[in-house]
Amino acid sequence: MKYISGILVTLFMALVSFQVSSLSFCKTYQLSPLVICIVLGMLIGNLFHRSIPEGCQSGIRFSQQKLLRLGVILYGFFITFQQIAAVGMSGLFTDVLIITTTFIGGTFIGIRLLGLDKETAMLTAVGSSICGAAAILGTEPVVKSKSHQTAIAVATVVIFGTLGMFIYPFIFHIFNITAETMGIYTGATIHEVAQVVAAGNAMGSDIGATSVIVKLTRVMMLAPFLIILSFYLNRSTPDSADQQAKIVIPWFAILFVVAAGINSAHLLPQTIVNLMTQASVLFLSMAMGALGIETNIGKIRGVGLKPVILAGVLWIWLLTGGYGITIAVQQLIH
């Protein structure tokens, strides 16, 4: 019972965010309930923090931690293995190379060149590498980041992902890129699924279909990525001088793949699958709202412009290097 009041607070915020996201302005700029809910949470957390009853704190933390994992698991119902197979090896290899180079390069630049803390650098890099806010939320429990670090990373990928949504159609028309190449390039380099849908369909239905499939393949990479990252972080962080940390497997990432497998095998009616995907967005929105409440604007201000600079550098890399990787993979395979 101690969780109920806090969960209801985040549920109310999520429902408000769903309503706001249905407004024409939000639809035009593809502002998802996740993004709206974290902004709403930050407003409440910073302006009315003292008005939140102490009894709500447990439920807010429950939403931020447990519902977050559940939302990531159910996110698997957006994906099928058949969709991944449909784009072939070209889309798959492009995704793998984009994720690897962007995450490793982004983490290095963030920590070594910009002097960011490890958590902020990794979260910003993974948001650019895989699938924006959903990837950041999935990675948060693995890197054990603080609320403000996660909020900063989410804000940066929203900014640059939104820019990409408008710029990619111009790139397509100016440089006269083929539909197949543009579909793979768009899906492999734009941050959020919603942004890929908007940009892809603005260039044509064929590009839209290819870009979404490539993007969902990229989303699928989140599970193996989190498992590899978990092994790496735990092996590189010893408990003591003589004993290394116990390896922690992020089981929610494995269950994410199980959900995708169930969806691929068509074991559930489509109405149930639709319910699962809606529940995923709801739980992730609640987690974002809880995250926003726990985010102190003073901490964000203390970090400064460095995360924005890192996200900007990664965005330029995705625009330029991402296109180069897409072309190189196509030439290699074909």
C-alpha positions in Angstrom: 0.0 0.0 0.0 2.9 2.4 0.6 3.5 2.5 -3.2 0.0 3.4 -4.2 0.0 7.2 -3.7 3.3 7.7 -5.6 2.3 5.4 -8.4 -1.0 7.3 -8.8 1.0 10.6 -9.1 3.1 9.3 -11.9 0.1 7.6 -13.6 -1.8 11.0 -13.5 1.3 12.7 -15.0 1.5 10.0 -17.8 -2.2 10.3 -18.6 -1.9 14.1 -18.9 1.2 13.6 -21.1 -0.8 11.3 -23.4 -3.5 14.0 -23.8 -0.9 16.8 -24.4 0.9 14.5 -27.0 -2.4 14.3 -29.0 -2.4 18.0 -29.6 -1.7 19.1 -33.2 1.5 20.9 -32.2 2.9 17.8 -30.5 1.9 15.6 -33.4 3.6 17.9 -35.9 6.9 17.8 -33.9 6.6 14.1 -32.9 6.7 15.0 -29.1 6.0 11.6 -27.5 4.4 11.2 -24.0 7.8 10.2 -22.7 9.3 13.5 -23.5 6.3 15.5 -22.3 6.2 13.5 -19.0 9.8 14.1 -18.1 9.3 17.9 -18.7 6.1 17.8 -16.6 8.0 15.9 -13.9 10.8 18.4 -13.8 8.4 21.3 -13.5 6.6 19.6 -10.6 9.9 18.5 -9.0 11.5 21.9 -9.1 8.5 24.2 -8.5 6.3 22.2 -6.2 8.7 19.7 -4.7 7.8 20.6 -1.1 4.1 20.0 -1.9 4.7 16.4 -2.7 3.8 14.3 0.4 6.5 12.2 1.9 4.3 9.1 1.5 4.5 9.4 -2.3 8.3 9.0 -2.4 8.2 5.2 -2.4 5.8 4.9 -5.2 7.7 7.5 -7.3 10.9 5.5 -6.8 8.9 2.3 -7.7 7.8 3.9 -11.0 11.4 5.1 -11.7 12.9 1.7 -11.2 10.4 -1.2 -11.4 8.0 0.2 -14.0 10.9 1.4 -16.0 12.2 -2.2 -16.4 8.7 -3.5 -17.1 8.2 -0.8 -19.8 11.5 -1.8 -21.5 10.4 -5.5 -21.5 7.0 -4.7 -23.1 8.8 -2.5 -25.6 9.8 -5.8 -27.3 6.3 -6.2 -28.6 7.0 -3.4 -31.0 9.4 -5.7 -32.9 9.4 -9.0 -34.8 12.4 -11.1 -36.0 10.7 -11.1 -39.4 11.0 -7.4 -39.7 14.7 -7.6 -39.0 15.1 -10.4 -41.6 13.3 -8.2 -44.2 16.0 -5.6 -44.3 18.7 -8.2 -44.8 22.4 -8.1 -43.9 22.9 -4.6 -45.2 20.6 -3.0 -42.6 21.9 -5.3 -39.8 25.6 -4.6 -40.4 24.9 -0.9 -40.7 23.1 -0.9 -37.4 25.9 -2.8 -35.6 28.6 -0.5 -36.9 26.7 2.7 -36.1 26.0 1.5 -32.6 29.5 0.4 -31.9 31.3 3.4 -33.3 28.9 6.0 -31.8 28.9 4.5 -28.3 32.6 3.9 -28.0 33.5 7.2 -29.7 30.9 9.1 -27.7 32.0 7.6 -24.4 35.7 8.4 -25.2 35.0 12.0 -26.3 32.7 12.6 -23.3 35.1 11.3 -20.6 38.5 12.0 -22.0 38.0 15.2 -24.1 35.1 16.9 -22.4 35.7 15.7 -18.8 32.2 14.4 -18.3 31.4 11.8 -15.6 31.2 8.3 -16.9 27.4 7.9 -16.4 26.4 11.1 -18.3 28.9 10.3 -21.2 27.6 6.7 -21.6 23.9 7.6 -21.4 24.3 10.4 -24.0 26.3 8.1 -26.2 23.8 5.2 -25.9 20.8 7.6 -26.6 22.5 8.6 -29.9 23.6 5.1 -30.7 20.4 3.0 -30.3 17.0 4.5 -29.7 17.0 7.7 -27.8 15.1 8.0 -24.5 14.1 4.3 -24.4 17.7 3.2 -24.7 18.8 5.8 -22.0 16.1 4.5 -19.6 17.1 0.9 -20.3 20.8 1.7 -19.7 20.2 3.7 -16.5 20.0 0.6 -14.2 23.1 -0.8 -15.7 25.3 2.2 -15.3 23.6 3.2 -12.0 23.2 6.8 -13.0 21.6 9.6 -11.0 18.3 11.2 -12.0 19.8 14.4 -13.3 22.3 12.5 -15.4 19.6 10.6 -17.1 17.5 13.7 -17.6 20.4 15.5 -19.3 21.0 12.6 -21.7 17.3 12.4 -22.6 17.1 16.2 -23.2 20.1 16.1 -25.6 18.8 13.3 -27.8 15.4 14.9 -28.0 16.9 18.2 -29.2 19.2 16.6 -31.9 16.8 13.9 -32.9 14.1 16.5 -33.6 16.6 18.5 -35.7 17.4 15.3 -37.7 13.7 14.7 -38.3 13.6 17.9 -40.4 17.0 17.8 -42.0 17.0 14.3 -43.4 14.2 15.0 -46.0 16.3 17.9 -47.3 19.4 15.7 -47.5 17.4 13.2 -49.6 16.1 15.7 -52.1 19.4 17.8 -52.4 21.7 14.8 -52.9 19.3 12.6 -54.8 20.0 9.5 -52.7 18.4 6.2 -53.7 15.3 5.1 -51.7 17.0 1.9 -50.3 20.1 3.8 -49.1 18.1 6.6 -47.6 15.8 4.2 -45.8 18.7 2.4 -44.2 20.6 5.6 -43.5 17.6 7.2 -41.8 16.7 4.2 -39.7 20.3 3.6 -38.6 21.1 7.2 -37.6 18.0 9.1 -36.3 17.5 8.9 -32.5 13.9 8.1 -31.7 11.5 5.6 -33.4 8.8 8.4 -33.7 11.4 10.7 -35.3 12.3 7.9 -37.8 8.6 7.4 -38.7 8.1 11.1 -39.3 11.3 11.6 -41.3 11.0 8.4 -43.3 7.4 8.9 -44.4 8.1 12.5 -45.3 10.4 11.1 -48.0 8.0 8.4 -49.3 6.3 5.2 -48.2 9.1 2.9 -49.4 11.7 4.9 -47.5 9.4 5.1 -44.5 8.9 1.3 -44.4 12.6 0.5 -44.7 13.7 3.1 -42.2 11.3 1.9 -39.5 12.4 -1.7 -39.9 16.1 -0.7 -39.7 15.3 1.4 -36.7 13.5 -1.5 -34.9 16.4 -3.7 -35.7 18.6 -1.1 -34.0 16.2 -1.2 -31.0 16.6 -5.0 -30.8 20.3 -4.4 -30.3 19.6 -2.8 -26.9 19.4 -6.3 -25.3 22.8 -7.7 -26.3 24.3 -4.2 -25.8 23.1 -4.0 -22.2 24.3 -7.5 -21.4 27.8 -6.7 -22.8 27.9 -3.4 -21.0 26.9 -5.0 -17.8 29.7 -7.5 -18.0 32.2 -4.8 -18.9 31.3 -2.5 -16.1 31.2 -5.2 -13.5 34.5 -6.7 -14.5 36.2 -3.2 -14.6 34.8 -2.3 -11.1 36.4 -4.6 -8.4 34.7 -5.1 -5.1 38.1 -5.2 -3.5 41.7 -5.4 -4.4 41.6 -9.1 -4.8 38.0 -9.8 -5.9 36.1 -8.6 -8.9 32.5 -7.5 -8.8 29.8 -10.1 -9.3 28.5 -10.1 -12.9 24.9 -8.8 -12.9 22.9 -9.8 -16.0 20.1 -7.3 -16.8 17.3 -9.8 -17.0 14.8 -7.2 -18.2 16.9 -7.0 -21.4 16.7 -10.7 -21.9 12.9 -10.6 -21.3 12.8 -7.8 -23.9 14.0 -10.3 -26.5 11.6 -12.9 -25.2 8.7 -10.4 -25.8 10.0 -9.8 -29.3 10.1 -13.6 -29.8 6.5 -14.0 -28.6 5.5 -11.3 -31.0 7.4 -12.8 -33.9 5.7 -16.2 -33.4 2.3 -14.6 -33.3 1.4 -16.4 -30.1 -0.9 -13.6 -28.9 -3.8 -11.9 -30.6 -3.1 -8.5 -32.2 -5.4 -6.8 -29.7 -3.2 -8.1 -26.8 0.0 -7.1 -28.6 -1.5 -3.6 -29.1 -2.3 -3.5 -25.4 1.2 -4.5 -24.5 2.8 -1.8 -26.7 0.4 0.8 -25.2 1.3 -0.4 -21.7 5.0 -0.1 -22.6 4.6 3.6 -23.5 2.5 4.2 -20.4 5.0 2.6 -18.0 8.0 4.3 -19.7 6.1 7.6 -19.5 5.4 7.0 -15.7 9.1 6.3 -15.3 10.1 9.5 -17.1 7.7 11.5 -14.9 9.2 10.0 -11.8 12.7 10.7 -13.1 11.7 14.3 -13.8 10.4 14.8 -10.2 13.7 13.6 -8.9 15.7 15.9 -11.2 17.1 19.0 -9.6 17.6 21.8 -12.1 20.6 23.0 -10.1 22.5 19.7 -10.8 21.8 20.1 -14.5 23.0 23.6 -14.5 26.2 22.4 -12.7 27.0 20.1 -15.6 26.9 22.9 -18.1 27.0 22.7 -21.9 29.3 19.7 -22.1 26.5 17.1 -22.6 24.9 19.2 -25.3 28.3 19.5 -27.0 28.8 15.8 -26.9 25.3 15.1 -28.3 26.0 17.7 -31.0 29.3 16.0 -32.0 27.6 12.6 -32.1 24.7 14.0 -34.2 27.2 15.4 -36.8 28.9 12.0 -36.8 25.6 10.3 -37.4 24.8 12.7 -40.3 28.2 12.3 -42.0 29.9 9.1 -40.7 26.6 7.3 -40.6 26.0 8.0 -44.3 29.6 6.8 -45.1 29.0 3.6 -43.2 25.7 3.0 -44.9 27.3 3.3 -48.4 30.3 1.2 -47.4 28.2 -1.7 -46.1 26.0 -1.6 -49.2 29.0 -1.8 -51.5 30.6 -4.5 -49.5 27.4 -6.7 -49.5 26.2 -6.0 -53.0 
